[in-house]
Amino acid sequence: MSPDRLLTRIDKADAELTARYSKVLEVNQDLDRTLVSFQANKTEHGHRWCKYKEGFSAALVRYLLARLGIRRGPVLDPFAGSGTTLFVASECGLDAVGIELLPSSAEIIEVREMIQRAEARPLADALRALARKRSWEENGQRQPLAELAVTRGAYPAATRVCLERYLHDARCAGSEKLVRILRFAALSILESVSYTRKDGQYLRWDDRSGRRRGTKPFDKGKILDFTTAIVAKLQEMAEDLAAQDRLPADESATTAGRISLHRGSCLDVLPMLDRRAFSAIVTSPPYCNRYDYTRTYALELAMLGVDESGLKDLRQAMLSCTVENKRKEHLRERFPTSTYNLATDACEQQELLQLTLAYLDQCRAAGTTNNPGIPRMVRNYFWELSLVIAQCARVLKPGSPLVMVNDNVRYQGVHVPVDLILSDIASQVGFDVEKIWVLPKGKGNSSQQMGRHGRAELRKCVYVWRRRGWPKDEHADAAPNGDRRD
């Protein structure tokens, strides 16, 4: 089929899909880009400790729990990130379970949960005492900082020395709990004291590093010295703990829900969770936008001891959202046959998606794609998310909501309505599409897309799907080891 004919069919399929879901597409004036991003967390106690720019805000989770009447746990987030869903659910008295692949993000969750259970005042005093002592400014032993190829030369020489002394002192701090908390504080400031800035697909390097990338000069602005950054972080954490300790005792206060975390890919963990175990899912998967978390969080991963081989393994294990991801053939054995077939069929029979993939394949063959790996990435992204969605239907109680934050994308000038395609797939694997909340203001496409195909505003949405009952032939679905998940 010619490219022009394919584009005509894509437009028609897009119009038909939009018409099918027009009654649930609704602009929600309560939502904005600040709420559906990390921006609103900058003033939130606890949530502000780590800048996790791919996450959503605590305020959004509170809004969703209240708006949808989610009053029972446990709540699941299969792409837990820095744990916003988990901690907000916990503060509302709901048990919460997270799944997170990236070690740096899992460390944030585990340490914050550890801090939440600690006595606030003694810990705040210990952090303040360390900030006053500033032992890292004195001559002393250092803990060598591990590097990856993508992080080599990331810090000014004086900063590296102080950081290595701090890490040595933190390792000698006493209890394992305090050691991890102090390392967590250092993890939270790495970007601010480095020559780098997180920029989606990679770390962007300041010209002062001597390691230029690209032709355009880049100045990230002020690079904090280590003492300024770590003292501010330790004091910030101490202030939040002190504020928590000053809260008046109230017999009617909500008891915090329990938080538990599974480290690993949700593609591996979800099939092992019990059937109908959760009352709600609130999540945001990686977007289909080529962002590589293993590169943008390389500074943090290096500090935690991830080596080059481990970095490649993480990149392949995460949901396919980069052009380097290859098809995960092992998933056929990981998922029960009926679930695997149900999800795969729903993906392969989604007309707009398949027409779009056919067009992208033609562009790749003609050599006109920005990267030849884009068609494979888009294909794997939707297939893997179809499996995730099917498993989410399995672990949710009937009538329970799944809320997902995601962005639409554009490749080769073709708008890919991720919201409608995923909602259509969800409707085939056990969900009713209740709402697709559209933010009042969309987002622009990339500069490459604008340069070649013109500007187009893309929808940013929050999907609300509601779990239906399983089809009759799914009631005995078994886990890969043959165990019933009833």
C-alpha positions in Angstrom: 0.0 0.0 0.0 1.4 3.4 -0.9 2.4 5.9 1.9 -0.3 8.4 0.8 -3.0 5.7 0.9 -1.8 4.6 4.3 -2.0 8.1 5.6 -5.5 8.4 4.3 -6.5 5.2 6.1 -4.7 6.4 9.3 -6.8 9.6 9.2 -10.0 7.7 8.8 -9.2 5.2 11.6 -8.2 8.1 13.9 -11.5 9.9 13.2 -13.5 6.7 13.8 -11.6 6.0 17.1 -12.1 9.6 18.3 -15.8 9.3 17.5 -16.1 6.0 19.4 -14.7 7.6 22.6 -16.0 11.1 22.1 -18.4 10.7 25.0 -15.7 10.0 27.5 -13.1 12.5 26.2 -13.6 15.4 28.6 -11.5 18.5 29.3 -10.9 18.6 33.0 -10.3 22.2 34.2 -9.1 20.9 37.6 -6.0 19.5 36.0 -2.9 21.4 34.7 0.7 20.7 33.8 1.9 21.6 37.2 -0.4 19.1 38.9 0.3 16.3 36.4 4.1 16.7 36.8 6.7 16.9 39.6 6.4 20.7 39.7 3.7 20.8 42.5 5.9 18.6 44.7 8.6 21.3 45.1 6.8 22.6 48.3 5.5 19.2 49.6 7.2 17.9 52.7 9.0 14.7 51.9 8.1 14.7 48.2 10.4 17.7 47.6 13.5 15.8 48.7 14.1 14.3 45.3 13.5 15.9 42.0 11.9 13.2 39.9 10.8 15.1 36.9 9.0 12.3 35.2 6.6 11.8 38.1 3.3 13.4 38.9 2.4 15.4 42.0 1.1 14.3 45.4 -1.7 16.8 44.9 -2.8 14.9 41.8 -3.0 11.6 43.7 -5.0 13.2 46.5 -7.4 14.6 43.9 -7.8 11.3 42.2 -8.4 9.4 45.5 -11.0 11.9 46.5 -12.7 12.4 43.1 -13.0 8.7 42.5 -13.9 7.8 46.0 -11.0 5.4 46.6 -11.3 4.7 50.3 -10.0 1.2 50.5 -6.6 -0.3 49.8 -4.4 -1.8 48.8 -3.5 0.6 46.0 -1.0 -0.5 43.3 1.4 1.5 41.2 3.2 -0.8 38.8 5.5 2.0 37.6 6.2 3.5 41.1 8.9 6.0 40.2 9.7 8.0 43.3 6.7 6.6 45.1 4.3 9.5 45.0 1.2 7.2 44.7 2.5 5.0 47.6 3.1 7.8 50.1 -0.1 9.7 49.4 -2.1 6.5 49.7 -0.3 5.7 52.9 -1.0 9.2 54.4 -4.7 8.6 53.5 -4.6 5.4 55.5 -4.5 3.0 52.6 -2.0 0.2 52.2 0.0 0.6 49.0 2.2 -1.6 46.8 4.7 -0.4 44.3 6.8 -2.1 41.5 9.9 -0.3 40.4 12.8 -1.4 38.1 15.2 1.5 38.4 17.5 1.0 41.5 17.8 4.8 42.1 14.0 5.2 42.2 13.5 2.1 44.4 16.1 3.5 46.8 14.1 6.7 47.1 11.0 4.7 48.0 12.7 2.4 50.5 14.6 5.2 52.3 11.6 7.5 52.5 9.5 4.6 53.9 12.3 4.0 56.4 12.3 7.7 57.4 8.6 7.6 57.7 8.8 4.8 60.3 11.8 6.4 62.2 11.5 8.7 65.3 11.4 12.1 63.7 13.2 14.3 66.3 16.3 12.2 66.9 16.8 11.8 63.1 16.3 15.5 62.5 18.9 16.3 65.2 21.4 13.9 63.6 21.0 15.5 60.2 21.4 19.0 61.6 24.5 17.9 63.5 26.1 16.5 60.4 25.3 19.7 58.5 27.0 21.8 61.2 30.1 19.5 61.4 30.9 19.5 57.7 33.4 16.8 58.1 33.8 16.3 54.4 35.6 19.7 54.2 38.4 18.3 56.3 41.3 16.0 55.1 40.3 12.4 55.5 39.5 9.1 53.9 37.4 8.9 50.7 35.1 6.3 49.2 35.9 6.2 45.5 33.0 7.2 43.4 32.1 4.6 40.8 31.7 5.9 37.2 30.0 4.9 34.0 31.0 5.9 30.5 28.1 8.3 30.4 29.1 9.9 33.8 32.9 10.2 33.5 34.0 13.8 34.4 30.6 14.8 35.7 31.8 16.8 38.7 34.2 19.6 39.3 37.4 18.2 41.0 36.7 19.9 44.4 33.1 18.6 44.4 34.2 15.0 43.7 36.7 15.1 46.6 34.0 16.4 49.0 31.5 13.9 47.8 33.8 11.0 48.2 34.7 12.1 51.8 31.0 12.6 52.6 30.3 9.0 51.3 33.1 7.6 53.5 31.8 9.4 56.6 28.2 8.3 55.8 29.4 4.7 55.5 30.9 5.0 59.0 27.8 6.7 60.5 26.7 3.7 62.5 23.4 2.0 61.8 22.6 0.8 58.3 19.5 2.9 58.4 21.4 6.2 58.9 24.0 5.1 56.3 21.3 4.8 53.7 19.6 8.0 54.7 22.8 10.0 54.4 23.6 8.4 51.0 20.0 9.2 50.0 20.7 12.9 50.7 23.7 12.8 48.5 21.7 11.0 45.7 19.2 13.9 45.8 21.8 16.6 45.0 24.0 14.9 42.3 22.5 16.8 39.4 22.8 20.2 41.1 26.5 19.8 41.8 27.4 18.2 38.4 28.1 19.6 34.9 25.0 17.7 33.7 21.3 18.3 33.4 18.7 15.6 32.9 17.3 16.1 29.4 15.0 13.2 28.6 17.0 11.0 26.2 20.4 11.7 27.8 22.4 13.8 30.2 23.1 17.2 28.7 26.6 18.4 29.4 27.6 22.0 30.3 30.4 23.4 28.2 32.5 23.9 31.4 32.9 20.1 31.6 35.1 20.0 28.6 32.8 17.2 27.3 30.6 18.9 24.7 27.8 17.1 23.1 26.3 18.5 19.9 27.1 21.8 18.2 25.1 24.2 20.3 26.8 25.6 23.4 25.1 24.8 26.7 25.3 26.6 30.0 23.1 25.0 32.7 23.5 28.0 35.0 24.8 27.9 38.5 26.6 24.7 39.6 26.3 24.4 43.4 29.4 23.5 45.4 29.0 20.3 47.4 28.8 21.9 50.8 26.1 24.4 49.8 24.0 21.6 48.2 24.3 18.9 50.9 23.8 21.3 53.8 20.7 22.7 52.2 19.4 19.1 51.6 20.2 17.9 55.1 18.5 21.0 56.6 15.5 20.6 54.3 15.0 17.0 55.5 15.5 18.0 59.1 12.9 20.8 58.8 10.3 18.4 57.3 11.0 15.8 60.0 10.7 18.5 62.7 7.4 19.7 61.2 6.1 16.2 61.2 7.1 15.8 64.9 5.3 19.1 65.8 1.9 17.8 64.5 -0.5 17.7 67.3 -1.6 14.3 68.6 -5.1 13.5 67.5 -6.9 10.3 68.4 -9.0 10.6 65.2 -5.9 11.0 63.0 -5.6 8.5 60.1 -3.2 5.6 60.7 -0.7 5.5 57.9 -1.1 2.6 55.5 1.7 0.1 55.0 4.0 0.5 52.0 5.7 -2.4 50.3 7.9 -2.4 47.2 8.8 -5.0 44.6 12.1 -4.3 42.9 12.0 -5.3 39.3 10.0 -4.9 36.1 6.3 -5.0 36.4 6.3 -7.3 33.3 8.0 -9.9 35.6 6.3 -9.0 38.9 2.7 -8.5 37.9 2.1 -12.2 36.9 3.2 -13.2 40.3 0.7 -11.1 42.2 -2.6 -12.5 43.5 -5.7 -12.2 41.5 -8.3 -9.5 42.6 -5.9 -8.3 45.3 -6.1 -4.5 44.7 -8.8 -1.9 45.1 -7.2 0.7 42.8 -4.3 1.3 40.5 -2.8 4.8 40.0 0.2 5.0 37.8 2.1 6.7 35.0 4.2 4.4 32.7 7.2 5.7 30.7 5.9 7.6 27.7 6.4 6.5 24.1 8.9 9.3 23.6 12.4 7.8 23.5 13.3 9.0 27.0 16.0 6.8 28.5 15.8 6.6 32.3 19.1 4.7 32.5 20.9 7.6 31.0 19.1 10.5 32.6 19.6 8.8 36.1 23.1 7.5 35.3 24.7 9.7 38.1 22.5 8.1 40.7 22.8 4.6 39.2 26.6 4.9 39.2 26.7 5.9 42.9 24.6 2.8 43.7 27.1 0.6 42.0 25.4 -0.2 38.7 28.1 -1.1 36.2 28.0 -0.9 32.4 26.6 -4.4 32.0 23.9 -3.7 34.6 23.0 -0.5 32.8 22.4 -2.3 29.6 20.3 -5.0 31.4 18.2 -2.3 33.0 17.6 -0.5 29.7 16.4 -3.7 28.0 14.3 -4.8 31.0 12.3 -1.5 31.2 9.2 -0.9 29.3 10.2 -0.3 25.7 10.5 3.4 25.3 13.9 3.8 23.7 15.1 2.9 20.2 17.6 0.4 21.8 14.9 -1.8 23.3 14.6 -5.2 21.6 11.5 -7.4 21.7 11.2 -9.3 25.0 10.6 -12.8 23.7 10.7 -14.3 27.3 7.3 -12.7 28.1 5.5 -15.6 26.4 6.8 -17.9 29.2 6.3 -15.2 31.9 2.6 -14.8 31.3 -0.3 -17.3 31.5 -1.2 -18.4 28.0 -4.7 -17.0 28.1 -3.6 -13.6 29.3 -0.7 -13.4 26.9 -3.0 -14.3 23.9 -5.8 -11.9 25.1 -3.4 -8.9 25.3 -1.4 -9.7 22.2 -4.6 -10.1 20.1 -6.0 -6.8 21.5 -2.8 -5.1 20.4 -2.5 -6.7 17.0 -6.1 -6.1 16.2 -6.1 -2.4 17.0 -6.5 -1.0 13.5 -5.1 2.5 14.0 -2.0 1.2 15.8 -1.3 -1.4 13.1 -1.8 1.2 10.3 0.6 3.6 12.0 3.2 0.8 12.5 2.9 -0.1 8.8 3.5 3.6 7.8 6.5 3.9 10.2 7.9 0.6 8.7 7.6 2.2 5.2 9.4 5.3 6.4 12.2 3.2 8.0 12.6 1.3 4.7 12.8 4.5 2.8 15.4 5.9 5.2 13.3 8.9 6.3 12.9 8.1 10.0 15.0 10.1 12.5 16.1 6.7 13.9 15.5 3.3 12.3 14.6 1.9 15.7 11.5 4.0 16.1 9.0 1.5 14.5 10.3 -1.3 16.7 10.1 0.9 19.8 6.5 1.9 19.1 5.5 -1.7 18.3 7.1 -3.1 21.5 5.8 -0.2 23.6 2.1 -0.9 22.9 2.5 -4.7 23.0 4.2 -4.6 26.4 1.7 -2.1 27.8 -1.1 -4.4 26.5 0.3 -7.2 28.6 0.6 -4.9 31.6 -3.0 -3.7 31.3 -4.2 -7.2 31.0 -2.4 -8.2 34.2 -3.8 -5.1 35.9 -7.3 -6.3 35.0 -6.4 -9.6 36.6 -5.1 -8.2 39.9 -7.9 -5.6 40.3 -11.1 -6.3 42.1 -14.2 -5.9 39.9 -15.5 -2.3 39.7 -12.1 -0.9 40.8 -10.5 1.9 38.9 -7.2 2.1 37.0 -5.9 5.6 36.6 -3.1 6.3 34.1 -1.3 9.5 33.2 0.3 9.4 29.7 1.1 11.7 26.8 0.3 11.4 23.1 3.2 11.4 20.7 4.0 12.2 17.1 6.3 10.4 14.7 7.0 11.2 11.0 4.3 13.8 11.3 1.7 11.2 12.3 -0.2 11.9 15.5 -0.3 8.7 17.7 -3.3 9.0 20.0 -1.8 6.9 22.8 -4.9 7.7 25.0 -7.4 6.3 22.5 -5.3 3.3 21.4 -4.6 2.2 25.0 -8.2 2.8 26.0 -9.4 0.7 23.1 -6.9 -2.1 24.1 -8.0 -1.8 27.7 -11.7 -2.3 26.7 -10.7 -5.6 25.1 -8.9 -7.0 28.1 -11.3 -6.3 30.9 -11.9 -2.6 31.4 -14.7 -0.1 30.8 -13.4 3.3 29.7 -15.0 5.7 32.2 -13.2 8.9 31.4 -10.3 10.3 29.4 -9.6 13.6 31.2 -7.8 16.0 28.8 -5.7 18.7 30.3 -6.9 22.2 29.2 -3.5 22.9 27.6 -1.7 20.3 25.5 2.0 20.0 24.8 4.0 20.8 21.7 5.8 18.2 19.7 9.6 18.0 19.4 11.7 20.6 17.5 12.6 17.9 15.0 8.9 17.2 14.3 8.1 20.9 14.1 11.0 21.5 11.7 9.9 18.8 9.3 6.2 18.5 9.8 4.9 21.7 11.5 3.6 22.4 15.0 0.8 20.4 16.4 -0.6 20.5 20.0 -0.8 17.0 21.5 -3.3 15.9 24.1 -2.0 15.1 27.6 -4.5 13.0 29.4 -5.4 11.1 32.6 -7.3 7.9 31.8 -9.9 6.4 34.2 -10.8 2.8 33.4 -13.0 0.6 35.5 -12.5 -3.1 35.9 -15.2 -5.4 34.5 -15.7 -9.0 35.5 -13.4 -11.5 33.8 -14.6 -13.4 30.7 -15.7 -16.9 31.6 -12.7 -18.6 30.1 -10.3 -16.4 32.3 -11.6 -17.6 35.7 -9.0 -20.3 36.0 -6.1 -18.4 34.7 -2.9 -19.8 36.2 0.5 -18.4 36.9 3.5 -19.6 34.8 4.4 -22.2 37.4 0.9 -23.6 37.3 -0.3 -22.2 40.6 -3.9 -20.8 40.6 -4.0 -17.0 41.3 -7.5 -17.0 42.8 
